[in-house]
Amino acid sequence: MRLRPATREDLRALTALTRRCDASHRAWAGDDLPMPSEEGEELEWELRLARTGAWVRVAEDEAGGGILGTIAVARAQVAADDPTPVPGLAHVSALFVDPDHWRRGIARALLEAAEDAMRAAGYDRAQLWTLEGSPAERLYRALGWERDGRRDRFAPMGLATVAYVKAL
């Protein structure tokens, strides 16, 4: 596996990866879980790649070149509708690993690389949001991330989300 910067040429592959991960939530959240639209997912990736100071990487299979996982980091902002930056706080806006490649250390490697990049960029802490009850929560806790009490809802799926933070 190798990490490389994501590009606009990866949009279709990143969207497809995200949709496979979205579908995997049905295993624990129920078969009737609604899925975000493909167009909405692609727009989210366009926005992640366009953000000022964004750090977006993909993990590729060295043998076949396919994307196994991805992570996106940007400066945190006060709120979705308020772009004022929060000093010292980075935001992990995406971490996806192809479900066929789970439990192989890919998410860990992506997060560790992102944490190094966040520290190098001058951030002293980071946040991320994840679906409450998802298998990803175990990984975040194992890597030193902690819930901070904030909760929200991921409208496209109708599921609760929880915030995690970590000192860098």
DONU-645862 format. One record per residue (C-alpha): residue number from 1; residue in one letter; x, y, z. Coordinates in Angstrom, 1 decimal. Layout:
<sites>
site tidren: NUM; kolke: a; x: X; y: Y; z: Z
...
</sites>
This chain:
<sites>
site tidren: 1; kolke: m; x: 0.0; y: 0.0; z: 0.0
site tidren: 2; kolke: r; x: 1.2; y: 3.5; z: -0.7
site tidren: 3; kolke: l; x: -0.3; y: 6.9; z: 0.1
site tidren: 4; kolke: r; x: -0.6; y: 9.7; z: -2.5
site tidren: 5; kolke: p; x: -2.4; y: 13.0; z: -2.8
site tidren: 6; kolke: a; x: -5.9; y: 12.6; z: -4.1
site tidren: 7; kolke: t; x: -6.8; y: 14.5; z: -7.3
site tidren: 8; kolke: r; x: -9.9; y: 15.5; z: -9.2
site tidren: 9; kolke: e; x: -9.3; y: 12.5; z: -11.4
site tidren: 10; kolke: d; x: -10.1; y: 10.3; z: -8.3
site tidren: 11; kolke: l; x: -13.6; y: 11.8; z: -7.9
site tidren: 12; kolke: r; x: -15.4; y: 8.8; z: -9.4
site tidren: 13; kolke: a; x: -13.3; y: 6.3; z: -7.4
site tidren: 14; kolke: l; x: -13.7; y: 8.2; z: -4.2
site tidren: 15; kolke: t; x: -17.5; y: 8.5; z: -4.7
site tidren: 16; kolke: a; x: -17.7; y: 4.7; z: -5.4
site tidren: 17; kolke: l; x: -15.6; y: 3.9; z: -2.3
site tidren: 18; kolke: t; x: -17.8; y: 6.2; z: -0.1
site tidren: 19; kolke: r; x: -21.0; y: 4.5; z: -1.4
site tidren: 20; kolke: r; x: -19.6; y: 1.0; z: -0.7
site tidren: 21; kolke: c; x: -18.8; y: 2.2; z: 2.9
site tidren: 22; kolke: d; x: -22.3; y: 3.7; z: 3.2
site tidren: 23; kolke: a; x: -23.9; y: 0.4; z: 2.1
site tidren: 24; kolke: s; x: -21.8; y: -1.4; z: 4.7
site tidren: 25; kolke: h; x: -23.7; y: 0.5; z: 7.5
site tidren: 26; kolke: r; x: -26.7; y: -1.6; z: 6.7
site tidren: 27; kolke: a; x: -25.1; y: -4.6; z: 8.5
site tidren: 28; kolke: w; x: -25.5; y: -2.8; z: 11.8
site tidren: 29; kolke: a; x: -28.1; y: -0.1; z: 11.2
site tidren: 30; kolke: g; x: -30.6; y: -2.2; z: 9.2
site tidren: 31; kolke: d; x: -31.3; y: -3.1; z: 5.7
site tidren: 32; kolke: d; x: -33.8; y: -0.2; z: 5.2
site tidren: 33; kolke: l; x: -31.1; y: 2.4; z: 5.9
site tidren: 34; kolke: p; x: -31.4; y: 5.2; z: 3.2
site tidren: 35; kolke: m; x: -28.3; y: 5.9; z: 1.2
site tidren: 36; kolke: p; x: -27.0; y: 9.4; z: 0.3
site tidren: 37; kolke: s; x: -27.2; y: 10.2; z: -3.4
site tidren: 38; kolke: e; x: -24.3; y: 9.6; z: -5.7
site tidren: 39; kolke: e; x: -24.4; y: 13.2; z: -6.8
site tidren: 40; kolke: g; x: -24.3; y: 14.4; z: -3.2
site tidren: 41; kolke: e; x: -21.3; y: 12.2; z: -2.4
site tidren: 42; kolke: e; x: -19.4; y: 13.4; z: -5.5
site tidren: 43; kolke: l; x: -20.1; y: 17.0; z: -4.6
site tidren: 44; kolke: e; x: -18.8; y: 16.4; z: -1.0
site tidren: 45; kolke: w; x: -15.5; y: 15.1; z: -2.6
site tidren: 46; kolke: e; x: -15.3; y: 18.1; z: -4.9
site tidren: 47; kolke: l; x: -15.7; y: 20.4; z: -1.9
site tidren: 48; kolke: r; x: -13.1; y: 18.5; z: 0.2
site tidren: 49; kolke: l; x: -10.5; y: 18.7; z: -2.6
site tidren: 50; kolke: a; x: -11.2; y: 22.4; z: -3.1
site tidren: 51; kolke: r; x: -10.9; y: 23.6; z: 0.5
site tidren: 52; kolke: t; x: -8.1; y: 25.9; z: 1.3
site tidren: 53; kolke: g; x: -5.3; y: 24.0; z: 3.0
site tidren: 54; kolke: a; x: -7.0; y: 20.7; z: 2.5
site tidren: 55; kolke: w; x: -4.9; y: 17.5; z: 2.9
site tidren: 56; kolke: v; x: -6.5; y: 14.6; z: 1.1
site tidren: 57; kolke: r; x: -4.8; y: 11.3; z: 0.6
site tidren: 58; kolke: v; x: -5.7; y: 7.9; z: -0.9
site tidren: 59; kolke: a; x: -4.2; y: 4.6; z: 0.0
site tidren: 60; kolke: e; x: -3.5; y: 2.6; z: -3.1
site tidren: 61; kolke: d; x: -2.9; y: -1.1; z: -3.7
site tidren: 62; kolke: e; x: 0.7; y: -1.1; z: -5.0
site tidren: 63; kolke: a; x: 0.0; y: -4.2; z: -7.1
site tidren: 64; kolke: g; x: -3.2; y: -3.1; z: -8.8
site tidren: 65; kolke: g; x: -3.3; y: 0.6; z: -8.2
site tidren: 66; kolke: g; x: -6.9; y: 0.6; z: -6.9
site tidren: 67; kolke: i; x: -7.9; y: 2.9; z: -4.1
site tidren: 68; kolke: l; x: -8.2; y: 1.0; z: -0.8
site tidren: 69; kolke: g; x: -9.0; y: 3.9; z: 1.4
site tidren: 70; kolke: t; x: -8.9; y: 7.7; z: 1.8
site tidren: 71; kolke: i; x: -8.7; y: 10.4; z: 4.3
site tidren: 72; kolke: a; x: -9.5; y: 14.2; z: 4.1
site tidren: 73; kolke: v; x: -8.4; y: 16.9; z: 6.6
site tidren: 74; kolke: a; x: -9.0; y: 20.6; z: 6.6
site tidren: 75; kolke: r; x: -9.0; y: 23.4; z: 9.1
site tidren: 76; kolke: a; x: -12.1; y: 23.3; z: 11.4
site tidren: 77; kolke: q; x: -14.6; y: 26.0; z: 11.1
site tidren: 78; kolke: v; x: -17.1; y: 27.3; z: 13.7
site tidren: 79; kolke: a; x: -20.1; y: 25.8; z: 12.0
site tidren: 80; kolke: a; x: -21.3; y: 24.5; z: 8.7
site tidren: 81; kolke: d; x: -22.7; y: 27.9; z: 7.9
site tidren: 82; kolke: d; x: -19.9; y: 29.9; z: 9.5
site tidren: 83; kolke: p; x: -16.5; y: 29.4; z: 7.8
site tidren: 84; kolke: t; x: -14.6; y: 31.2; z: 10.6
site tidren: 85; kolke: p; x: -11.6; y: 29.0; z: 11.4
site tidren: 86; kolke: v; x: -11.2; y: 27.5; z: 14.9
site tidren: 87; kolke: p; x: -7.6; y: 28.3; z: 15.9
site tidren: 88; kolke: g; x: -5.4; y: 25.2; z: 16.3
site tidren: 89; kolke: l; x: -8.2; y: 22.7; z: 15.4
site tidren: 90; kolke: a; x: -8.1; y: 20.4; z: 12.4
site tidren: 91; kolke: h; x: -11.1; y: 18.6; z: 11.1
site tidren: 92; kolke: v; x: -11.0; y: 15.0; z: 9.6
site tidren: 93; kolke: s; x: -13.9; y: 15.3; z: 7.2
site tidren: 94; kolke: a; x: -13.6; y: 11.8; z: 5.8
site tidren: 95; kolke: l; x: -12.0; y: 8.4; z: 6.5
site tidren: 96; kolke: f; x: -13.2; y: 5.5; z: 4.3
site tidren: 97; kolke: v; x: -11.6; y: 2.1; z: 3.8
site tidren: 98; kolke: d; x: -13.1; y: -0.3; z: 1.3
site tidren: 99; kolke: p; x: -15.1; y: -2.9; z: 3.3
site tidren: 100; kolke: d; x: -13.3; y: -5.7; z: 1.5
site tidren: 101; kolke: h; x: -10.0; y: -4.4; z: 3.0
site tidren: 102; kolke: w; x: -11.1; y: -3.7; z: 6.6
site tidren: 103; kolke: r; x: -8.9; y: -4.9; z: 9.5
site tidren: 104; kolke: r; x: -5.6; y: -4.7; z: 7.5
site tidren: 105; kolke: g; x: -4.3; y: -1.5; z: 9.2
site tidren: 106; kolke: i; x: -5.3; y: 0.8; z: 6.3
site tidren: 107; kolke: a; x: -7.4; y: 3.2; z: 8.4
site tidren: 108; kolke: r; x: -4.7; y: 3.2; z: 11.1
site tidren: 109; kolke: a; x: -2.1; y: 4.1; z: 8.6
site tidren: 110; kolke: l; x: -4.3; y: 6.9; z: 7.1
site tidren: 111; kolke: l; x: -5.0; y: 8.4; z: 10.5
site tidren: 112; kolke: e; x: -1.4; y: 8.3; z: 11.6
site tidren: 113; kolke: a; x: -0.3; y: 10.0; z: 8.4
site tidren: 114; kolke: a; x: -3.0; y: 12.6; z: 8.8
site tidren: 115; kolke: e; x: -2.1; y: 13.2; z: 12.4
site tidren: 116; kolke: d; x: 1.5; y: 13.8; z: 11.3
site tidren: 117; kolke: a; x: 0.4; y: 16.2; z: 8.6
site tidren: 118; kolke: m; x: -1.9; y: 18.1; z: 11.0
site tidren: 119; kolke: r; x: 1.0; y: 18.5; z: 13.5
site tidren: 120; kolke: a; x: 3.3; y: 19.7; z: 10.7
site tidren: 121; kolke: a; x: 0.6; y: 22.2; z: 9.7
site tidren: 122; kolke: g; x: 0.6; y: 23.6; z: 13.2
site tidren: 123; kolke: y; x: -2.6; y: 22.1; z: 14.6
site tidren: 124; kolke: d; x: -2.5; y: 21.1; z: 18.2
site tidren: 125; kolke: r; x: -5.8; y: 19.1; z: 18.3
site tidren: 126; kolke: a; x: -8.2; y: 17.4; z: 15.8
site tidren: 127; kolke: q; x: -11.8; y: 16.5; z: 15.6
site tidren: 128; kolke: l; x: -13.9; y: 14.1; z: 13.6
site tidren: 129; kolke: w; x: -17.5; y: 13.0; z: 13.5
site tidren: 130; kolke: t; x: -18.7; y: 9.4; z: 13.0
site tidren: 131; kolke: l; x: -22.0; y: 7.5; z: 13.0
site tidren: 132; kolke: e; x: -22.9; y: 6.6; z: 16.5
site tidren: 133; kolke: g; x: -22.7; y: 2.8; z: 17.1
site tidren: 134; kolke: s; x: -20.6; y: 2.3; z: 14.0
site tidren: 135; kolke: p; x: -17.6; y: -0.2; z: 14.0
site tidren: 136; kolke: a; x: -15.3; y: 2.8; z: 13.4
site tidren: 137; kolke: e; x: -15.9; y: 4.0; z: 17.0
site tidren: 138; kolke: r; x: -13.7; y: 1.1; z: 18.3
site tidren: 139; kolke: l; x: -10.9; y: 2.1; z: 16.0
site tidren: 140; kolke: y; x: -11.0; y: 5.7; z: 17.1
site tidren: 141; kolke: r; x: -11.0; y: 4.9; z: 20.8
site tidren: 142; kolke: a; x: -8.1; y: 2.4; z: 20.2
site tidren: 143; kolke: l; x: -6.1; y: 5.2; z: 18.6
site tidren: 144; kolke: g; x: -6.6; y: 7.7; z: 21.4
site tidren: 145; kolke: w; x: -9.6; y: 9.6; z: 20.1
site tidren: 146; kolke: e; x: -12.3; y: 10.4; z: 22.7
site tidren: 147; kolke: r; x: -15.9; y: 11.4; z: 22.5
site tidren: 148; kolke: d; x: -16.4; y: 15.0; z: 23.6
site tidren: 149; kolke: g; x: -20.2; y: 15.0; z: 24.1
site tidren: 150; kolke: r; x: -21.3; y: 16.7; z: 20.9
site tidren: 151; kolke: r; x: -24.0; y: 15.0; z: 18.9
site tidren: 152; kolke: d; x: -25.7; y: 15.6; z: 15.6
site tidren: 153; kolke: r; x: -27.6; y: 13.8; z: 12.9
site tidren: 154; kolke: f; x: -26.4; y: 12.7; z: 9.5
site tidren: 155; kolke: a; x: -29.6; y: 13.7; z: 7.6
site tidren: 156; kolke: p; x: -29.1; y: 11.6; z: 4.5
site tidren: 157; kolke: m; x: -29.2; y: 8.4; z: 6.5
site tidren: 158; kolke: g; x: -31.2; y: 9.6; z: 9.5
site tidren: 159; kolke: l; x: -28.5; y: 8.4; z: 11.9
site tidren: 160; kolke: a; x: -27.0; y: 10.0; z: 15.0
site tidren: 161; kolke: t; x: -23.4; y: 11.2; z: 14.8
site tidren: 162; kolke: v; x: -20.9; y: 11.8; z: 17.6
site tidren: 163; kolke: a; x: -17.8; y: 14.0; z: 17.8
site tidren: 164; kolke: y; x: -14.4; y: 12.7; z: 18.7
site tidren: 165; kolke: v; x: -11.3; y: 14.8; z: 19.5
site tidren: 166; kolke: k; x: -7.7; y: 14.1; z: 20.0
site tidren: 167; kolke: a; x: -4.7; y: 16.2; z: 21.2
site tidren: 168; kolke: l; x: -2.0; y: 16.1; z: 18.6
</sites>
